[in-house]
């Protein structure tokens, strides 16, 4: 399957110059993140793990954007030379992390694997840590400063690229995105699974449908919850097809 599939071609209405301008904008944004990391690298003990902004090519009007929490330890090691540039291929399809495998399995199950391959992937926080606990162990002032910097950039990315659907890797990311990053989201519709735990949530930000999934590698997802999550996701993603038909 090619890098830009039918789904991404439908979602992109610009010309080559527009794409070049978006790449320039994305490279400038990465430069800002690199400079922030350089200014902060002596302020916390695991700064040598680096940063990462985009995990895929960048273009306007994608059908799908995927947002995780922050770069983790099962991803490819930090490379300043590589990570200061927009990727030319989607990392889900060239580096096999646990999350990549689970997401590919899920999107194949809802017949939208081509959307995932053409998606734009990033994280809520660009600075890498071993795990969530290590990130949360940061001095509160440093963490607040880094998070606010990232949240402003994520909001800029979403407002600039205008994805039709945003899917979050984990409901923690969903909650932060709709409550603290994007202003003006509609009240979330939350689905409860086995044992009374949230497994799925949805909101609306402008023309973007925001969808939160239970974390596919950290949360224990029962078979009934997995099937329900697939059912909700497949139903929501049909919205785009219905829009085209009308």
Rosetta silent file (secondary structure, phi, psi, omega in degrees, C-alpha in Angstrom):
SEQUENCE: XXXXXXXXXXXXXXXXXXXXXXXXXXXXXXXXXXXXXXXXXXXXXXXXXXXXXXXXXXXXXXXXXXXXXXXXXXXXXXXXXXXXXXXXXXXXXXXXXXXXXXXXXXXXXXXXXXXXXXXXXXXXXXXXXXXXXXXXXXXXXXXXXXXXXXXXXXXXXXXXXXXXXXXXXXXXXXXXXXXXXXXXXXXXXXXXXXXXXXXXXXXXXXXXXXXXXXXXXXXXXXXXXXXXXXXXXXXXXXXXXXXXXX
SCORE:     score description
SCORE:     0.000 S_00000001
   1 L     0.000  136.575 -178.195    0.000    0.000    0.000 S_00000001
   2 L   -73.053  167.112 -178.238    1.386    3.435   -0.868 S_00000001
   3 L   -63.327  -47.333  178.331    2.137    6.147    1.648 S_00000001
   4 L  -101.401  105.915 -176.969   -0.780    8.349    0.573 S_00000001
   5 L   -87.107 -179.526  179.523   -3.817    6.120    0.276 S_00000001
   6 H   -56.171  -39.124 -178.030   -7.255    6.898   -1.090 S_00000001
   7 H   -62.633  -43.071 -178.262   -8.340    8.162    2.321 S_00000001
   8 H   -72.396  -32.975  178.854   -5.517   10.682    2.528 S_00000001
   9 H   -66.352  -41.334  177.048   -5.981   11.798   -1.064 S_00000001
  10 H   -61.034  -39.265 -176.306   -9.665   12.485   -0.392 S_00000001
  11 H   -76.337  -14.074 -175.450   -8.705   14.429    2.716 S_00000001
  12 L  -109.049  119.870 -175.274   -6.106   16.589    0.961 S_00000001
  13 L  -115.883    7.172 -176.120   -7.390   19.337   -1.321 S_00000001
  14 L   -88.567 -168.408  176.776   -4.290   21.525   -1.626 S_00000001
  15 L  -119.095  175.591 -175.557   -1.506   21.724   -4.184 S_00000001
  16 H   -56.496  -38.502 -179.515    2.192   20.920   -3.947 S_00000001
  17 H   -62.453  -40.209  177.619    3.041   24.435   -2.784 S_00000001
  18 H   -60.766  -42.004 -179.556    0.574   24.101    0.092 S_00000001
  19 H   -65.228  -39.133  177.478    2.213   20.831    1.107 S_00000001
  20 H   -63.427  -41.256  178.548    5.642   22.465    0.960 S_00000001
  21 H   -63.663  -40.116  178.327    4.373   25.303    3.146 S_00000001
  22 H   -65.383  -41.068  177.767    2.963   22.815    5.658 S_00000001
  23 H   -63.150  -39.370  177.435    6.284   20.943    5.771 S_00000001
  24 H   -64.201  -43.773  176.890    8.115   24.219    6.364 S_00000001
  25 H   -60.296  -43.510 -179.114    5.666   25.097    9.145 S_00000001
  26 H   -65.647  -41.287  178.232    6.127   21.630   10.683 S_00000001
  27 H   -63.759  -39.715  177.397    9.931   21.850   10.518 S_00000001
  28 H   -64.121  -38.937  177.997    9.801   25.266   12.218 S_00000001
  29 H   -63.897  -42.707  177.024    7.591   23.832   14.937 S_00000001
  30 H   -62.289  -38.514  176.582   10.073   20.993   15.501 S_00000001
  31 H   -59.488  -41.149  177.743   12.858   23.586   15.727 S_00000001
  32 H   -61.138  -42.254  179.698   10.896   25.331   18.511 S_00000001
  33 H   -65.509  -42.067  178.700   10.584   22.025   20.374 S_00000001
  34 H   -60.443  -43.330  179.084   14.307   21.319   19.929 S_00000001
  35 H   -65.427  -39.120  177.578   15.201   24.741   21.326 S_00000001
  36 H   -63.667  -42.132  178.147   12.861   24.228   24.298 S_00000001
  37 H   -62.346  -43.641  179.791   14.481   20.851   24.977 S_00000001
  38 H   -61.511  -39.989  179.955   17.971   22.387   24.793 S_00000001
  39 H   -71.299  -22.426 -174.991   17.012   25.081   27.301 S_00000001
  40 H  -104.513   -8.200 -168.082   15.494   22.472   29.630 S_00000001
  41 L   -64.345  -22.636  177.701   17.895   19.549   29.276 S_00000001
  42 L   -92.852    1.630 -176.751   19.883   20.362   32.426 S_00000001
  43 L   -92.622  -15.428  178.239   16.718   20.869   34.478 S_00000001
  44 L  -143.477  149.706 -165.332   15.647   17.224   34.675 S_00000001
  45 L   -72.494  -18.393 -177.632   17.579   13.981   34.982 S_00000001
  46 L  -111.412   23.631 -178.008   16.202   12.029   32.007 S_00000001
  47 H   -64.542  -22.370 -179.469   16.423   14.793   29.401 S_00000001
  48 H   -66.479  -11.031  175.824   19.010   12.782   27.447 S_00000001
  49 H   -73.126  -13.475  169.582   16.106   10.591   26.274 S_00000001
  50 L    84.354 -153.766 -174.083   15.252   13.434   23.923 S_00000001
  51 E  -148.709  167.913  175.625   12.041   14.428   22.201 S_00000001
  52 L  -158.144  134.964  178.762    9.798   13.577   19.277 S_00000001
  53 L  -106.430  -69.128 -177.139    7.047   15.596   17.596 S_00000001
  54 E  -104.109  147.015  177.795    5.729   13.831   14.482 S_00000001
  55 L  -116.728   15.532 -173.460    5.735   10.087   13.716 S_00000001
  56 L  -159.887  166.009  168.463    4.400   10.430   10.191 S_00000001
  57 L   -59.249  159.043 -176.215    4.355   12.722    7.183 S_00000001
  58 L  -121.765  132.137  177.197    2.363   15.910    7.728 S_00000001
  59 L  -155.570  156.984 -176.255   -0.312   17.314    5.401 S_00000001
  60 L   -77.319  151.827  173.659   -3.498   19.386    5.811 S_00000001
  61 L    66.698   38.549  179.589   -6.989   17.956    6.167 S_00000001
  62 L   -68.963  151.824  172.179   -6.207   14.347    7.157 S_00000001
  63 L   -66.231  -35.596 -171.682   -9.068   11.974    7.780 S_00000001
  64 E  -137.349  134.306  168.735   -7.332   10.730   10.928 S_00000001
  65 E  -122.760  136.844  179.460   -4.924   12.075   13.550 S_00000001
  66 E  -114.427  130.291 -177.582   -3.645    9.835   16.363 S_00000001
  67 E  -124.425  120.442  174.389   -2.481   11.391   19.652 S_00000001
  68 E   -98.923 -168.514 -178.475   -0.572    9.498   22.348 S_00000001
  69 E   -86.245  -66.677  175.128    0.748   10.673   25.724 S_00000001
  70 E  -157.052  164.877 -179.769    4.511   11.033   25.233 S_00000001
  71 L   -59.008  132.954 -176.570    7.398    9.164   23.584 S_00000001
  72 L  -111.665 -177.688 -172.881    8.005    5.898   25.450 S_00000001
  73 L   -85.590   -2.111  176.518   10.793    3.392   25.864 S_00000001
  74 L   -99.418    7.950  176.396    9.498    0.850   23.312 S_00000001
  75 L   -93.515  171.514 -179.325    9.923    3.294   20.445 S_00000001
  76 L   -64.133  146.591 -176.790   13.068    3.719   18.384 S_00000001
  77 L   -58.084  153.788  178.410   15.881    5.490   20.282 S_00000001
  78 L   -62.457  132.351  174.290   16.177    9.268   20.114 S_00000001
  79 L  -133.521  109.660 -177.299   18.209   10.525   17.173 S_00000001
  80 H   -59.041  -37.761 -179.243   18.639   14.267   17.043 S_00000001
  81 H   -63.233  -43.312 -178.925   19.515   14.111   13.363 S_00000001
  82 H   -79.300  -43.100 -169.438   16.355   12.165   12.486 S_00000001
  83 H   -79.755   -3.115  173.024   13.931   13.573   15.049 S_00000001
  84 L   -90.859    9.934  179.742   14.537   17.201   14.060 S_00000001
  85 L  -132.033  155.201  175.309   12.804   16.508   10.735 S_00000001
  86 L   -69.797  130.102  179.561    9.316   15.497    9.634 S_00000001
  87 L   -62.538  153.648  176.521    9.290   11.731    8.896 S_00000001
  88 L   -97.882  -12.785  174.667    8.812   10.557    5.321 S_00000001
  89 L  -134.774  159.679  179.965    7.017    7.337    6.408 S_00000001
  90 L   -77.543  125.988 -175.636    4.625    6.481    9.234 S_00000001
  91 H   -64.667  -28.411  175.632    6.544    4.965   12.141 S_00000001
  92 H   -53.746  -26.801 -172.402    3.711    2.547   12.920 S_00000001
  93 H  -109.558    9.758  175.028    4.635    0.824    9.646 S_00000001
  94 L  -135.707   -8.032  175.935    8.434    0.831    9.918 S_00000001
  95 L  -140.007  116.309 -170.269    9.081    0.311   13.656 S_00000001
  96 L   -87.111   92.580  171.490    7.051   -2.334   15.468 S_00000001
  97 L   -92.963  167.260  178.548    6.111   -1.044   18.927 S_00000001
  98 H   -60.747  -44.111 -178.693    3.422   -2.669   21.084 S_00000001
  99 H   -65.087  -40.564  178.522    1.069    0.249   20.501 S_00000001
 100 H   -58.646  -45.302  179.441    1.629    0.179   16.741 S_00000001
 101 H   -60.867  -44.038 -179.305    0.716   -3.506   16.638 S_00000001
 102 H   -67.001  -41.654 -179.415   -2.449   -3.015   18.681 S_00000001
 103 H   -66.572  -40.429  178.128   -3.579    0.014   16.685 S_00000001
 104 H   -63.341  -40.778  178.748   -3.042   -1.764   13.374 S_00000001
 105 H   -63.144  -42.584 -179.783   -5.037   -4.742   14.654 S_00000001
 106 H   -65.055  -46.753 -175.897   -7.866   -2.470   15.823 S_00000001
 107 H   -72.988  -29.133  170.742   -8.096   -0.464   12.595 S_00000001
 108 H   -63.488  -37.377 -178.566   -7.950   -3.589   10.470 S_00000001
 109 H   -68.476  -21.073  177.010  -10.884   -4.838   12.564 S_00000001
 110 L  -108.573   15.946  176.380  -12.971   -1.784   11.653 S_00000001
 111 L    59.772   38.933  179.176  -11.871   -1.859    7.980 S_00000001
 112 L  -133.381   32.599 -179.760   -9.923    1.398    8.252 S_00000001
 113 H   -63.336  -31.084  179.191   -6.324    0.207    8.101 S_00000001
 114 H   -70.394  -28.568  175.108   -5.674    2.555    5.149 S_00000001
 115 H   -66.943  -41.026 -179.824   -6.789    5.499    7.285 S_00000001
 116 H   -64.508  -41.973 -179.805   -4.270    4.539    9.959 S_00000001
 117 H   -63.731  -31.883 -179.940   -1.461    4.279    7.405 S_00000001
 118 L   -94.963    8.186 -176.584   -2.336    7.762    6.106 S_00000001
 119 L   -76.210  162.455  170.216   -2.843    9.231    9.595 S_00000001
 120 E  -101.393  125.552 -175.557   -0.818   11.964   11.248 S_00000001
 121 E  -115.676  132.844  174.546    0.666   10.702   14.516 S_00000001
 122 E  -152.945 -177.941  178.207    1.971   12.791   17.409 S_00000001
 123 E  -123.048  161.895  176.656    1.873   12.930   21.193 S_00000001
 124 E   -67.875  -35.690  178.868    0.384   15.280   23.755 S_00000001
 125 E  -122.758  132.571 -173.321    3.862   15.761   25.256 S_00000001
 126 L   -89.069  -14.098 -173.012    6.920   15.769   23.012 S_00000001
 127 E   -94.336  132.310 -170.780    9.594   15.000   25.633 S_00000001
 128 L   -80.044  146.328  170.765   10.476   11.351   26.211 S_00000001
 129 L  -142.458  164.496  178.271   10.393    9.437   29.499 S_00000001
 130 L   -61.317  -39.462 -177.497   10.717    5.781   30.478 S_00000001
 131 L  -163.672  177.867 -179.946    7.045    5.719   31.492 S_00000001
 132 H   -61.354  -39.442 -177.590    4.227    7.928   32.791 S_00000001
 133 H   -62.326  -40.741  178.820    5.468    7.622   36.374 S_00000001
 134 H   -64.404  -41.359  177.998    8.896    8.984   35.472 S_00000001
 135 H   -61.441  -44.307 -177.269    7.313   11.922   33.697 S_00000001
 136 H   -72.767  -11.804  176.997    5.054   12.659   36.660 S_00000001
 137 L   -79.746   -8.968  178.704    8.065   12.509   39.009 S_00000001
 138 L   -59.305  148.526  170.126    9.370   15.750   37.494 S_00000001
 139 L   -50.093  133.894 -171.336    9.488   18.851   39.652 S_00000001
 140 H   -58.239  -40.741 -178.854    5.993   20.335   39.346 S_00000001
 141 H   -65.161  -41.206  179.041    7.147   23.725   38.039 S_00000001
 142 H   -66.098  -45.120 -178.843    9.307   22.132   35.329 S_00000001
 143 H   -62.933  -44.314  179.637    6.572   19.692   34.344 S_00000001
 144 H   -60.725  -40.768 -179.657    3.920   22.423   34.180 S_00000001
 145 H   -64.464  -46.614 -179.127    6.179   24.565   32.004 S_00000001
 146 H   -66.760  -40.980 -179.750    6.973   21.731   29.575 S_00000001
 147 H   -66.495  -42.870  179.805    3.375   20.533   29.410 S_00000001
 148 H   -63.800  -39.408  175.718    1.961   23.991   28.763 S_00000001
 149 H   -58.063  -48.769 -178.544    4.521   24.498   26.002 S_00000001
 150 H   -66.137  -43.067 -178.391    3.480   21.183   24.394 S_00000001
 151 H   -59.567  -41.203  178.701   -0.250   21.751   24.843 S_00000001
 152 H   -63.563  -39.053  179.065   -0.026   25.082   23.014 S_00000001
 153 H   -68.317  -41.324  179.305    1.861   23.407   20.157 S_00000001
 154 H   -62.244  -42.656  177.447   -0.645   20.527   19.951 S_00000001
 155 H   -60.819  -41.945  178.095   -3.521   23.008   19.769 S_00000001
 156 H   -63.085  -41.921  179.358   -1.676   24.846   16.974 S_00000001
 157 H   -61.053  -47.349 -178.204   -1.102   21.562   15.111 S_00000001
 158 H   -66.371  -42.719  179.972   -4.782   20.599   15.298 S_00000001
 159 H   -66.848  -30.623 -179.061   -6.011   24.074   14.351 S_00000001
 160 H   -80.210  -45.267 -174.183   -3.582   24.211   11.406 S_00000001
 161 H   -86.455  -25.675  175.202   -4.051   20.698   10.000 S_00000001
 162 L    53.515   62.238  176.420   -7.782   20.360   10.824 S_00000001
 163 L   -67.403  150.447  177.244   -8.131   16.567   11.029 S_00000001
 164 L   -77.554  -37.579  177.507  -11.611   15.137   10.584 S_00000001
 165 E  -129.617  138.926  173.148  -11.103   12.552   13.337 S_00000001
 166 E  -120.472  121.683  178.383   -8.713   12.589   16.299 S_00000001
 167 E  -113.546  128.462 -177.994   -8.208    9.269   18.099 S_00000001
 168 E  -101.544  141.284  176.418   -6.346    9.263   21.412 S_00000001
 169 E   -84.825   83.334 -178.935   -4.204    6.419   22.736 S_00000001
 170 L   113.101  145.046 -179.544   -5.794    6.236   26.171 S_00000001
 171 H   -76.066  -21.530  173.237   -8.643    8.025   27.924 S_00000001
 172 H   -61.956  -43.184  178.072   -6.170   10.035   30.020 S_00000001
 173 H   -65.659  -42.584  177.797   -5.009   11.687   26.806 S_00000001
 174 H   -56.764  -50.375 -177.624   -8.623   12.225   25.715 S_00000001
 175 H   -59.579  -43.712 -179.905   -9.525   13.919   29.016 S_00000001
 176 H   -66.199  -41.108 -177.671   -6.497   16.218   28.876 S_00000001
 177 H   -62.497  -47.017 -174.081   -7.086   17.050   25.218 S_00000001
 178 H   -83.717  -18.647 -178.068  -10.747   18.047   25.586 S_00000001
 179 H  -101.055  -31.508 -171.255  -10.402   19.711   29.018 S_00000001
 180 H  -121.815  -17.479 -175.047   -7.011   21.434   28.968 S_00000001
 181 H  -106.137  -52.561 -177.261   -5.735   21.685   25.381 S_00000001
 182 L   -98.803  120.902 -178.924   -8.664   22.360   23.048 S_00000001
 183 L   -88.744  132.064  175.466  -11.016   25.109   24.137 S_00000001
 184 L    96.496   18.840  175.795  -14.706   24.757   23.296 S_00000001
 185 L   -71.291  146.800  175.816  -15.118   20.976   23.037 S_00000001
 186 L   -71.480  160.834  179.751  -18.632   19.656   23.492 S_00000001
 187 L   -59.614  136.724 -174.032  -19.406   17.626   26.609 S_00000001
 188 L   -71.292  140.223  170.699  -17.969   14.132   26.293 S_00000001
 189 E   -98.026  114.672 -172.084  -20.184   11.122   25.616 S_00000001
 190 E  -109.334  135.393  177.496  -18.614    8.293   27.659 S_00000001
 191 E  -106.020  132.891 -177.814  -19.195    4.559   27.179 S_00000001
 192 E  -102.956  135.970 -178.843  -18.869    2.244   30.173 S_00000001
 193 L  -105.376 -159.898 -179.750  -17.615   -1.308   29.811 S_00000001
 194 H   -60.289  134.511  178.494  -17.437   -4.431   31.944 S_00000001
 195 H    80.947    8.216  176.030  -16.892   -3.651   35.613 S_00000001
 196 H    78.481   17.078 -178.268  -18.048   -0.044   35.277 S_00000001
 197 L   -97.656  143.700  176.455  -14.819    1.236   33.702 S_00000001
 198 E   -65.095  134.670  177.921  -14.706    3.792   30.867 S_00000001
 199 E  -123.764  -14.227 -173.537  -13.675    2.178   27.586 S_00000001
 200 E  -160.735  145.007  176.667  -14.589    4.809   24.995 S_00000001
 201 E  -149.497  155.070  179.908  -15.420    8.502   24.812 S_00000001
 202 E  -144.615  146.129  176.456  -16.275   11.010   22.103 S_00000001
 203 E  -146.690 -177.393  179.296  -16.482   14.770   21.824 S_00000001
 204 E  -135.629  131.348  175.844  -16.511   17.411   19.093 S_00000001
 205 E  -125.289  104.765 -175.132  -14.019   20.221   18.507 S_00000001
 206 L    59.134 -120.038  178.616  -15.118   22.456   15.660 S_00000001
 207 L  -100.633   10.467 -179.657  -15.342   20.090   12.697 S_00000001
 208 E  -102.928  126.270  172.194  -13.099   17.450   14.319 S_00000001
 209 E   -83.823  122.545 -179.468  -14.593   14.412   16.038 S_00000001
 210 E  -102.089  124.156 -175.812  -12.413   13.563   19.051 S_00000001
 211 E  -122.642  128.993  177.252  -12.458    9.890   20.086 S_00000001
 212 E  -108.643  131.721  177.556  -10.846    8.441   23.203 S_00000001
 213 E  -110.922  147.987  166.341   -9.966    4.749   23.489 S_00000001
 214 L   -54.709  146.406 -175.728   -9.001    2.725   26.522 S_00000001
 215 L   -66.697  123.493 -169.822   -5.214    2.365   26.377 S_00000001
 216 L   -73.406  -16.091  179.324   -4.565   -0.646   24.160 S_00000001
 217 L  -116.089  -23.054 -176.828   -1.352   -1.768   25.905 S_00000001
 218 L   -99.484  -31.123  179.547   -1.665   -0.489   29.496 S_00000001
 219 L   -88.502  143.330  175.000   -5.334   -1.120   30.267 S_00000001
 220 L   -82.712  108.729 -174.900   -6.666   -4.630   30.692 S_00000001
 221 L  -105.206  118.448  179.712   -9.331   -4.792   28.020 S_00000001
 222 L   -71.989  163.945  178.863  -11.769   -7.672   28.226 S_00000001
 223 H   -59.591  -45.744  177.508  -13.038   -9.423   25.108 S_00000001
 224 H   -62.352  -38.827  179.145  -16.534   -7.833   25.428 S_00000001
 225 H   -65.393  -39.985  178.731  -14.965   -4.375   25.950 S_00000001
 226 H   -61.262  -44.637  179.514  -12.729   -4.836   22.907 S_00000001
 227 H   -64.906  -39.514  177.982  -15.730   -5.754   20.753 S_00000001
 228 H   -65.566  -41.635  179.500  -17.738   -2.802   22.075 S_00000001
 229 H   -60.639  -43.525  176.285  -14.832   -0.449   21.417 S_00000001
 230 H   -60.861  -42.339 -178.927  -14.612   -1.708   17.831 S_00000001
 231 H   -62.626  -46.565 -179.863  -18.371   -1.270   17.412 S_00000001
 232 H   -64.005  -43.245 -177.436  -18.308    2.333   18.689 S_00000001
 233 H   -65.513  -44.960 -179.609  -15.259    3.221   16.606 S_00000001
 234 H   -61.414  -40.458  179.209  -16.633    1.718   13.410 S_00000001
 235 H   -64.594  -44.830 -178.874  -19.901    3.582   13.883 S_00000001
 236 H   -66.648  -40.104 -177.905  -18.182    6.919   14.492 S_00000001
 237 H   -69.953  -16.759  175.718  -15.808    6.591   11.555 S_00000001
 238 H   -69.311  -17.270 -179.183  -18.773    6.034    9.239 S_00000001
 239 H   -54.925  -39.081 -176.850  -19.654    9.697    9.780 S_00000001
 240 H   -66.336  -42.659  177.580  -17.110   10.703    7.146 S_00000001
 241 H   -60.683  -43.282 -179.800  -18.556    8.373    4.521 S_00000001
 242 H   -63.660  -35.852  178.085  -22.047    9.695    5.217 S_00000001
 243 H   -64.046  -42.982  178.766  -20.776   13.245    4.850 S_00000001
 244 H   -63.315  -39.667 -177.443  -19.300   12.410    1.418 S_00000001
 245 H   -66.858  -24.835 -179.441  -22.556   10.751    0.332 S_00000001
 246 L  -101.052    0.000    0.000  -24.515   13.896    1.151 S_00000001
